[in-house]
Amino acid sequence: MKIMAFEKDIAGVTGAQFQPHLKAEARRVWELHQAGVVREMYFRDDQPTAVLVLECGNLEEARNVLATLPLVQAGLIALELIPLRAYPGFARLFAEQD
């Protein structure tokens, strides 16, 4: 299952609070990428927040994986998860009718 994770700001957190965790965060995301869990990673162009595309069995697995991120563990970020499924519209339009 593909899942998009959008970073959400937490009120009162300052940029300076992130600094001690950034290398560990990058390492953990890299490990998850190498494991095939994090398939894509981006920063939004309109604000400095991350967007991850994960491949997990379900939302609970994605939550558990993301809970291993140092910034999540430190309470500096939260992530909104959105489950995705393949677009079914083409089959409705182009499937052969018997």
N, C-alpha and C positions, 0 to 999 in steps of 0.2 A: 504494500500500500504506500502510495506517495503521500507525504504530508508536508505542508508548508508551515514553517515556524517564523513568525514575525516578532522581532524584539520589541518589547514595550518598555517605555521609560518608567522608572519608579520615582515618585516625587521625593525631592530632597537629596537625591544622589548627585554628587558632583563628579566632574571629569577626573579630578585628582584621585578619587577613590578607586577608579578603574586601574590606574597605573601599576600597582603591585601585582595585579592578576593577569595582565595582558599576555605575557609570554606563556604562562600556563594555559590560558584560554586558547591561544593559537595552537599550542601543542595538542590539546585535547581535541579540538576541531580537526586538526590534521590526522590524528589517530582514528577518529570516527570516519573521516573521508577515506583513509587507507582501508578501513574495514568495510567500506561500501554502504555505510549507514547514512552519512551526509553525502549526498550526491552532487549538490550544487550549493554554493555560498555566494552571497552578494551583500553589498551595502546599498541602501536606497540612495537614489541620486538627490532626493529632495530633503533628506535628513540623515544624520549619522547613526542609522540603526541597521542591524543585520537582518537578512532574510536567508533562511536555510531551507533547502529541499531535502527531505529525508526519505529513506526507504525502510519502512518498519512493518511489522506484522499487523499492528493496530495502534491506536492513539496511546494506550497505556504504555506500550513499549517505547514509543517516542517520548512520552513524558519521563520515563525512567532514564532513557539515554540522555536527554537534555538536562536532567537533574545532576549529571556528572560534570557539567561545565562549571569551571571555577567561578565565573561571574554569576551564575545562578546560585551556586552554593553560598557565595558571599552576600546574596540578597541584593545584588546591584542591577540585575535585569530580570524581567519576566518574559515569557514567550507565549504568544497566542498561537495555538495549533489549528490548522485547517486541513481536514482530510480531503483528498482529491480522488476522483475516479476518471476513467477514460471518457471522453466525450461520446455519447451514444447517438448523436444526431445523424452521422453519416449512414449508419446502418438503417435508420428509419427512412432516409432519403433514397439510398442506392441499393438496398438489399433486393435481390431478385424476388419478384412476386411469382408464386406458383399458381 
